[in-house]
Amino acid sequence: MKRGRVAIILASSLLLLCDRPRGLYKGLLGSQYNSKASTLLLALPSAEAPPPPPFLQQQQHPRRKMAVLLLVAVLAAAVLASSLLLRWNEVRYSRRRGLPPGTMGWPLFGETTEFLKQGPSFMKARRLRYGSLFRTHILGCPTVVCMDPELNRRTLASEGAGFVPGYPQSMLDILGPNNIAAVHGPLHRAMRGAMLALTRPTMIRAALLPKIDAFMRAHLHGWAGRRVDIQEMTKEMALLSALRQIAGISAGPLSDALKAELYTLVLGTFSLPINIPGTNYSKGLQARKKLVAKLRQMIADRRSSGCAQDDMLDALLSGNEGTRAKLNDDQIIDLLITLIYSGYETVSTTSMMAVKYLSDNPKALEQIRKEHLDIRKGKSPEDALDWNDYKSMTFTRAVIYETLRLATVVNGLLRKTTQDVEMNGYVIPKGWRIYVYTREINYDPFLYPEPMVFNPWRWLEKGLESHPHFMLFGGGARMCPGKEVGTVEIATFLHYFVTRYRWEEEGNNTISKFPRVAAPNGLHIRVQDY
């Protein structure tokens, strides 16, 4: 027995040296401790397990007390430092007189995390506390959020009177310094003029609609009998359709490479501008570099070939099609990235949500299908849609507008102050952002009775599109220049989808509405021939 006790003491000493952080005796005498010393100990001949030696028990307790005290001290220091940082940040901004009420959160990060996680709840809680005009710090910028419809309308109409576009630094860096949302003055007029020339009705009727129709007809072929993720299919549809119109790019290795980079770029625009490897912002910048390189090579190849392609890139390079001023290569590249980015986000999301809302509303589905079947009555299966067909799609247009409203594909617009600006008795300092938050207007019961109900028939009433608080496509001089071509794409997609197929949702599909409308696990449908 003496030899057994000596072995126990030696084994205990070995575990003390090798396994202090885990606790010495939790498994020393039990079968759960998985170590060589434990195995040796359990193999010793002993009638019953003796308690740990007293001198080791005395050493164990002070160490535990010290560890607990150290942990408490670290936590207390962290809480104190956090409180001091928050207080310092509030005091730093509160020195400015005349600011709207609100909170600024952490230095540098502000309240970005809460804003992105809580979304509309973040806005509603602060409006209840501070009113429809309040200050915060989101996406790296001190920002005043405006939730007043009339004040929003005036702000959007006041470019040049103290306001310019003020999108987050992450978006400006990734979309480029010459993207249309970032520039103002003569350059904005030149770039907007180029975009309007490329997407004006005569251009859509003569050049874009035939390409869109041919693409949609091919893209929607062979879906019957398949389980389809409509989110992925509309993403692919929007991107490939844009690439076809802009640079004549068809599905293949080049479009696949561009698609991968664009997906990464989109995520980067909704992130804090902290360039640390592995962050969405850093990945977005890298994706931009690759996209710019590919587009620059595309421009060089187009010039060297000397062959006309009859697409938007040709028009921009030649200055034809009434694009007014001829842009340089850097401006063309940023314009192309903006065209692809903006069309991709809006067209894909609206198309997906239109399918979702039509699935949930059989009466609306029946009426839109009848509208499109009537169009096809006078056509053979091979006949394409023409401009008159598109203009006759009144209920389809109503479905698209109601989808944009109810899903709130666009939550708001950002402006930046170029001087101290007065708003409702408050003074907004030069260089601050104004978040024109239009989401709540979409649910205003005075403008849209029963606002949470999908009711496309409301858009058949005259005057709703001309209402001063109609902001689905922006407002003022920044009204979306691609509004009509985007509507044509969605309408053409719906035409071929509802006339060819019927479908049912499958699985537990969920939709997140902020900061982007998306189906985190996909939106799956089972498709059959109509």
C-alpha positions in Angstrom: 0.0 0.0 0.0 2.9 2.4 0.7 4.2 2.0 -2.8 0.7 2.7 -4.1 0.4 5.9 -2.1 3.9 7.0 -3.3 2.7 6.4 -6.9 -0.4 8.5 -6.3 1.7 11.4 -4.9 4.1 11.2 -7.9 1.2 11.1 -10.4 -0.5 14.0 -8.6 2.7 16.1 -8.8 3.1 15.3 -12.6 -0.5 16.4 -13.3 0.0 19.6 -11.2 2.9 20.5 -13.5 1.3 19.5 -16.8 -2.4 20.3 -16.4 -2.7 23.3 -14.0 -5.4 25.2 -15.9 -7.8 22.4 -16.1 -8.0 21.6 -12.4 -5.9 18.9 -10.8 -8.3 16.4 -9.4 -11.4 16.7 -11.6 -10.4 13.4 -13.3 -7.4 12.3 -11.3 -9.3 9.6 -9.5 -12.1 9.1 -12.1 -12.2 7.3 -15.4 -13.1 10.5 -17.5 -9.7 12.1 -17.3 -8.0 11.2 -20.6 -4.3 11.3 -19.9 -1.4 8.9 -19.5 -1.1 9.8 -15.8 -4.8 9.0 -15.2 -4.4 5.7 -17.0 -1.4 4.8 -14.8 -3.2 5.8 -11.7 -6.3 3.8 -12.4 -4.1 0.8 -13.0 -2.6 1.0 -9.5 -3.8 -1.6 -7.0 -5.8 0.2 -4.4 -9.0 -0.6 -2.6 -10.4 2.9 -2.8 -9.3 6.2 -4.1 -7.7 8.4 -1.4 -8.2 12.1 -1.3 -5.6 14.5 -2.7 -2.7 15.3 -0.5 -3.4 18.2 1.9 -0.4 20.3 0.8 -1.6 20.2 -2.8 -5.2 21.2 -1.7 -3.7 24.3 0.0 -1.8 25.3 -3.2 -5.0 25.0 -5.4 -7.3 27.4 -3.6 -5.1 30.6 -3.8 -4.6 30.1 -7.5 -8.3 29.9 -8.1 -8.9 33.0 -6.1 -6.2 34.9 -8.0 -7.7 33.8 -11.3 -11.2 34.9 -10.3 -9.9 38.2 -9.0 -8.0 38.8 -12.2 -11.0 38.0 -14.4 -13.2 40.4 -12.4 -10.6 43.1 -12.7 -10.3 42.7 -16.5 -14.1 42.8 -16.9 -14.4 45.9 -14.7 -11.7 47.6 -16.7 -13.3 46.7 -20.0 -16.7 48.1 -18.8 -15.1 51.3 -17.5 -13.1 51.8 -20.7 -16.2 51.2 -22.8 -18.3 53.7 -20.8 -15.5 56.3 -21.0 -15.2 55.8 -24.8 -18.9 56.1 -25.4 -19.1 59.2 -23.1 -16.1 60.8 -24.8 -17.6 60.3 -28.3 -20.9 61.8 -27.2 -19.2 64.8 -25.6 -17.0 65.3 -28.7 -20.0 65.7 -31.0 -22.2 67.5 -28.4 -19.9 70.5 -28.5 -21.4 71.5 -31.7 -24.5 73.5 -31.0 -27.8 73.1 -32.9 -27.4 69.4 -33.7 -30.5 67.2 -33.8 -30.9 64.9 -30.8 -29.5 61.4 -31.0 -26.5 59.2 -30.0 -23.2 58.6 -31.8 -22.1 55.2 -30.4 -18.5 54.1 -30.5 -15.6 56.1 -32.0 -15.0 55.1 -35.6 -17.6 52.3 -35.6 -20.5 54.4 -34.3 -23.8 52.6 -34.3 -23.1 50.7 -37.5 -23.5 47.2 -35.9 -26.9 48.0 -34.4 -28.0 49.7 -37.6 -27.2 46.7 -39.8 -28.5 44.1 -37.4 -31.8 45.9 -36.4 -32.5 47.9 -39.5 -36.0 49.3 -39.5 -36.3 48.6 -35.7 -33.3 50.8 -35.2 -34.9 53.6 -37.1 -38.3 53.3 -35.4 -36.9 53.2 -31.9 -34.9 56.3 -32.5 -37.8 58.1 -34.1 -40.0 57.4 -31.1 -37.3 58.7 -28.8 -35.9 61.7 -30.8 -38.4 62.5 -33.5 -38.3 62.2 -37.3 -34.9 64.0 -37.5 -32.0 62.5 -35.4 -28.3 62.1 -35.5 -26.2 58.9 -35.4 -22.9 57.5 -36.8 -23.3 54.7 -39.3 -21.0 53.2 -42.0 -18.1 55.4 -40.9 -19.9 58.8 -41.1 -21.7 61.1 -38.8 -25.2 61.1 -40.2 -28.5 62.8 -39.7 -31.5 60.5 -40.5 -34.5 62.2 -41.9 -37.8 60.3 -41.8 -40.1 63.2 -42.6 -41.6 62.8 -46.2 -41.8 66.5 -47.0 -38.4 67.3 -45.7 -37.1 64.3 -47.7 -38.7 65.6 -50.9 -37.1 69.1 -50.4 -33.7 67.6 -49.6 -33.7 65.5 -52.8 -34.8 68.5 -54.8 -32.1 70.8 -53.3 -28.9 69.6 -55.0 -26.6 72.5 -55.4 -28.1 74.3 -52.4 -25.8 72.7 -49.8 -26.3 69.0 -50.8 -24.4 66.6 -53.0 -24.5 62.8 -53.2 -23.1 61.4 -50.0 -22.8 57.6 -50.3 -20.7 55.7 -47.8 -17.0 55.6 -48.3 -17.1 51.9 -48.9 -19.5 52.3 -51.8 -17.5 55.3 -53.3 -14.2 53.4 -53.1 -15.6 50.2 -54.6 -17.8 51.7 -57.3 -15.0 54.2 -58.2 -14.5 58.0 -58.1 -16.3 58.6 -61.3 -19.5 56.6 -60.6 -22.6 58.7 -61.2 -23.7 58.6 -57.5 -20.4 60.3 -56.5 -19.9 63.0 -59.0 -21.7 66.4 -59.3 -21.7 69.5 -61.3 -20.6 69.4 -65.0 -19.2 65.8 -64.7 -22.5 64.6 -63.3 -24.4 66.2 -66.1 -22.1 64.6 -68.7 -22.4 61.1 -67.2 -26.1 61.4 -66.6 -26.6 62.6 -70.1 -24.6 59.6 -71.4 -26.8 57.2 -69.3 -30.0 58.8 -70.4 -29.0 58.6 -74.0 -28.3 54.9 -73.7 -31.6 54.2 -72.0 -34.0 56.6 -73.6 -37.2 55.2 -75.0 -36.1 55.3 -78.7 -32.9 53.3 -77.7 -35.0 50.8 -75.8 -37.4 50.3 -78.6 -34.8 49.9 -81.4 -31.9 48.2 -79.7 -32.4 47.1 -76.1 -35.8 45.4 -76.1 -35.0 43.0 -78.9 -31.8 41.9 -77.0 -33.7 41.6 -73.7 -36.5 39.6 -75.3 -34.0 37.1 -77.0 -32.1 36.7 -73.7 -35.2 36.1 -71.6 -36.6 33.6 -74.0 -33.4 31.6 -73.8 -32.8 32.1 -70.1 -36.2 30.8 -69.2 -36.0 27.8 -71.4 -36.3 24.3 -69.9 -37.3 25.1 -66.3 -40.3 22.7 -66.3 -39.9 19.7 -64.0 -37.1 21.4 -62.0 -36.7 22.6 -58.5 -35.4 26.1 -59.0 -33.8 28.7 -56.6 -35.5 31.7 -58.1 -33.1 34.0 -56.2 -30.1 32.5 -57.9 -31.8 32.4 -61.3 -32.9 36.1 -61.1 -29.4 37.1 -60.0 -28.0 35.3 -63.0 -30.7 36.7 -65.3 -30.1 40.3 -64.2 -26.3 40.1 -64.6 -26.2 38.3 -67.9 -28.9 40.5 -69.4 -26.9 43.6 -68.3 -23.7 42.2 -69.8 -25.4 41.4 -73.1 -26.8 45.0 -73.4 -23.7 46.7 -72.2 -20.9 44.8 -74.0 -22.4 42.0 -76.0 -21.2 39.4 -73.5 -22.9 36.0 -73.6 -22.9 33.2 -71.0 -19.4 31.7 -70.8 -16.1 31.9 -69.0 -15.9 35.7 -69.2 -19.4 36.2 -67.8 -18.7 33.6 -65.1 -15.5 35.5 -64.0 -17.3 38.8 -64.0 -20.2 37.3 -62.0 -17.9 36.0 -59.3 -16.2 39.4 -58.9 -19.5 41.3 -59.0 -21.0 39.3 -56.2 -18.0 40.1 -54.0 -18.1 43.7 -55.0 -21.8 44.1 -54.0 -21.1 42.7 -50.5 -18.2 45.1 -50.1 -20.3 48.2 -50.7 -22.4 47.4 -47.5 -19.4 47.3 -45.1 -17.2 49.5 -42.9 -14.3 51.0 -44.9 -11.6 49.2 -43.0 -9.1 47.7 -45.3 -8.1 44.6 -43.4 -7.5 41.4 -45.3 -10.5 39.1 -45.1 -13.1 41.8 -44.6 -15.9 42.3 -47.1 -14.5 45.8 -47.8 -11.0 44.4 -48.6 -12.5 41.7 -50.8 -14.7 44.3 -52.5 -11.6 46.4 -53.4 -9.8 43.4 -54.8 -12.9 42.5 -56.8 -13.0 46.1 -58.2 -9.3 45.8 -59.3 -10.0 42.6 -61.2 -13.2 44.1 -62.8 -11.4 47.2 -63.8 -8.6 45.1 -65.4 -11.1 43.0 -67.4 -13.0 46.1 -68.6 -9.9 47.9 -69.5 -8.8 44.9 -71.6 -12.3 44.7 -73.1 -12.0 48.4 -74.2 -8.6 47.8 -75.7 -9.8 44.8 -77.6 -12.8 46.7 -78.9 -10.7 49.5 -80.2 -8.1 47.2 -81.9 -10.8 45.1 -83.6 -12.4 48.0 -85.3 -15.7 46.1 -85.5 -19.0 47.7 -84.5 -20.9 45.7 -81.8 -24.0 47.9 -81.6 -24.0 48.0 -77.8 -23.6 50.5 -75.0 -19.8 50.2 -74.9 -19.6 51.1 -78.6 -21.8 54.1 -78.0 -19.7 55.3 -75.1 -16.4 54.8 -76.9 -17.5 56.6 -80.0 -19.7 59.3 -78.4 -22.5 58.3 -80.7 -26.2 57.9 -79.8 -26.4 61.4 -78.4 -24.1 60.8 -75.5 -23.1 64.5 -75.6 -19.6 64.6 -74.2 -17.1 61.8 -74.9 -15.9 60.3 -71.7 -12.4 59.1 -70.9 -11.6 55.4 -70.2 -11.7 55.8 -66.4 -15.1 57.4 -66.5 -16.4 54.8 -69.0 -15.2 52.0 -66.7 -16.8 53.5 -63.6 -20.0 54.1 -65.6 -20.1 50.5 -66.7 -19.5 49.2 -63.2 -22.3 51.4 -61.9 -24.7 50.3 -64.7 -24.0 46.6 -64.0 -24.2 47.1 -60.2 -27.4 49.1 -60.0 -29.3 47.1 -62.6 -28.2 43.8 -61.1 -29.3 44.7 -57.5 -32.7 46.2 -58.4 -33.8 44.0 -61.3 -32.8 40.7 -59.7 -34.4 41.5 -56.3 -37.6 42.9 -57.8 -38.0 39.9 -60.1 -37.6 37.5 -57.2 -40.0 39.3 -54.9 -42.6 39.7 -57.7 -42.6 35.9 -58.1 -42.9 35.5 -54.3 -45.9 38.0 -54.1 -47.6 36.5 -57.1 -47.3 33.0 -55.5 -49.0 34.4 -52.3 -51.7 36.2 -54.3 -53.6 34.0 -56.7 -55.9 36.7 -57.9 -53.0 39.0 -58.9 -51.3 36.0 -60.6 -54.5 35.2 -62.5 -54.8 38.8 -63.8 -51.2 39.2 -64.8 -51.2 35.9 -66.6 -54.4 36.9 -68.5 -52.7 40.2 -69.6 -49.7 38.3 -71.0 -51.7 35.5 -72.6 -53.8 38.2 -74.4 -50.5 39.6 -75.8 -49.5 36.2 -77.1 -52.8 35.6 -78.8 -51.8 37.6 -81.8 -48.3 36.1 -82.0 -46.7 32.8 -83.0 -44.4 31.2 -80.3 -41.3 32.6 -82.1 -42.6 36.2 -82.3 -40.8 38.6 -80.0 -42.3 41.3 -77.8 -42.3 44.8 -79.3 -42.6 48.3 -77.8 -46.4 48.3 -78.2 -46.7 45.0 -76.3 -44.6 46.5 -73.5 -46.7 49.7 -73.3 -49.9 47.6 -73.0 -48.6 45.8 -69.8 -50.5 48.1 -67.4 -51.1 45.6 -64.7 -47.6 44.2 -65.0 -46.2 47.7 -64.4 -48.5 47.9 -61.4 -47.2 44.6 -60.0 -43.6 45.9 -60.4 -44.3 49.1 -58.6 -46.2 47.4 -55.8 -43.3 44.9 -55.4 -40.8 47.8 -55.2 -43.0 49.5 -52.6 -43.9 46.5 -50.3 -40.5 44.8 -50.5 -38.7 48.2 -50.1 -35.9 47.2 -52.5 -34.4 50.7 -51.9 -34.4 51.9 -48.3 -33.2 55.4 -48.8 -30.7 57.8 -50.4 -27.7 59.6 -49.0 -26.7 63.2 -49.4 -23.7 65.1 -48.0 -23.6 68.7 -46.9 -21.2 71.1 -48.6 -21.8 73.8 -46.0 -23.7 74.2 -42.7 -27.3 73.5 -43.6 -30.5 74.4 -41.6 -33.1 71.6 -41.3 -36.2 72.1 -39.2 -34.5 74.5 -36.9 -31.3 72.3 -36.5 -27.9 73.0 -38.0 -26.3 70.1 -39.9 -22.5 70.7 -40.1 -20.6 70.7 -43.3 -19.4 67.3 -44.4 -22.1 65.3 -42.5 -24.3 62.8 -44.3 -28.1 63.1 -44.6 -29.8 59.7 -44.8 -33.1 60.4 -46.7 -34.9 57.4 -45.3 -37.7 56.7 -47.7 -38.7 53.2 -46.4 -41.4 54.5 -44.0 -43.1 56.5 -46.8 -43.8 53.1 -48.5 -45.9 52.1 -45.5 -47.7 55.5 -45.1 -51.4 54.5 -44.7 -52.5 57.9 -46.0 -50.7 57.4 -49.2 -51.1 53.7 -49.4 -54.2 52.4 -47.6 -53.6 49.0 -46.0 -49.9 49.4 -46.6 -48.9 45.9 -45.6 -51.2 44.3 -48.2 -49.9 43.4 -51.7 -52.4 45.4 -53.8 -51.1 46.2 -57.3 -54.6 47.5 -58.3 -53.8 50.7 -56.3 -51.3 51.7 -59.0 -54.0 51.6 -61.7 -55.5 54.8 -60.1 -54.3 58.0 -61.7 -52.0 60.3 -59.9 -50.2 57.9 -57.6 -46.9 58.0 -59.6 -47.1 61.8 -59.7 -47.6 62.2 -56.0 -44.9 64.5 -54.5 -43.9 61.8 -52.0 -43.5 59.0 -54.7 -39.8 58.1 -54.3 -39.5 54.5 -55.5 -36.9 55.7 -58.0 -35.3 58.5 -56.1 -36.1 62.1 -56.6 -34.9 65.5 -57.9 -32.0 65.6 -60.4 -31.0 62.1 -59.2 -34.1 60.3 -60.4 -32.9 56.8 -61.5 -31.9 57.2 -65.2 -32.3 53.4 -65.7 -35.8 53.3 -64.4 -37.5 52.4 -67.8 -35.0 49.9 -69.0 -35.1 48.1 -65.6 -38.9 48.0 -65.8 -38.7 46.6 -69.4 -36.4 43.8 -68.2 -38.6 42.7 -65.3 -41.8 42.9 -67.4 -40.2 40.8 -70.1 -39.0 38.2 -67.5 -42.5 38.0 -66.1 -44.1 37.7 -69.5 -42.2 34.5 -70.4 -42.4 33.1 -66.8 -46.1 33.4 -66.3 -47.1 32.3 -69.9 -44.8 29.2 -69.8 -45.0 28.0 -66.3 -46.9 27.4 -63.1 -45.0 26.9 -59.8 -45.3 26.2 -56.1 -42.9 27.2 -53.3 -41.0 24.4 -51.6 -39.2 24.3 -48.3 -39.1 26.8 -45.5 -38.2 30.0 -47.4 -37.5 33.1 -45.4 -36.9 36.7 -46.6 -34.7 39.2 -44.9 -35.5 42.9 -45.7 -32.5 44.8 -44.4 -29.9 46.0 -45.3 -30.7 44.2 -48.5 -33.8 42.2 -49.5 -32.6 38.6 -49.8 -33.5 35.0 -49.1 -30.7 33.7 -46.9 -31.3 30.1 -47.8 -32.6 30.7 -51.2 -36.2 30.9 -52.5 -37.1 27.5 -53.9 -40.0 26.7 -56.3 -41.1 23.6 -58.1 -41.8 24.6 -61.8 -44.1 22.8 -64.2 -45.4 23.6 -67.7 -48.4 25.9 -67.7 
